[in-house]
Amino acid sequence: QSALTQPASVSGSPGQSITISCTGTSSDVGGYNYVSWYQQHPGKAPKLMIYGVTNRPSGVSNRFSGSKSGNTASLTISGLQAEDEADYYCSSYTSGSTWVFGGGTKLTVL
Amino acid sequence: QLQLQESGPGLVKPSETLSLTCTVSGGSISRSSYYWAWIRQPPGKGLEWIGNIYYSGSTYYNPSLKSRVTMSVDTSKNHFSLKLNSVIAADTAAYYCARRVPSTATFDIWGQGTVVTVSS
């Protein structure tokens, strides 16, 4: 199984919106509505931000939203804040009953 | 509040077996329909799913690691375990345990992680 493809880095200024893409195949991202997004600050464990493509767990800011089109899922963060600076990972269930993660995207808040 | 905590040796010699345990507190590992997972992250790199286990013992492993991985669960101690044999330097990583939600196929609760270094 190959890792999902994410941009290595994205950046934005406070208050702006950014979008991180996550590209897979019809055997993972495109085939199931089981895409999740995780936020990871340095030295910390990943934190679930989006599940089931578009759903936010309780306690996650509504500035975070998810979507999917074909084999590409996206995470959008609106109203960027300094605390959003972190690494972001997507993941998807696959047709082989396994899970695959993206390579990660480093978000810099300018 | 459910919490997960990894434990085990921080240093393992090449060719030996890496053994980790994840203790679940604040809830029973068997009184639910959840699966339990191991995920690792080499230094400076991305996340890699290792496998899932159900309290009944049924397992699903990453095909790339399947020949070296064994996961088990001990409901009496409310913990589950990972064994990775014949380790090499590339197995050096932070190892996380997590809870997997079956209806959404997501990992919603994670342990803090434990760093394992493979070196002689």
Interface residues (C-beta under 8 A of the other chain):
Chain A: Q1 A3 Y32 Y34 S36 Y38 K44 A45 P46 K47 L48 Y51 G52 N55 P57 Y89 S91 Y93 G96 S97 T98 W99 V100 F101 G102 G103 G104
Chain B: A37 I39 K45 G46 L47 E48 W49 N52 Y60 N62 P63 S64 Y96 V101 T104 A105 T106 F107 D108 W110 G111 Q112 G113
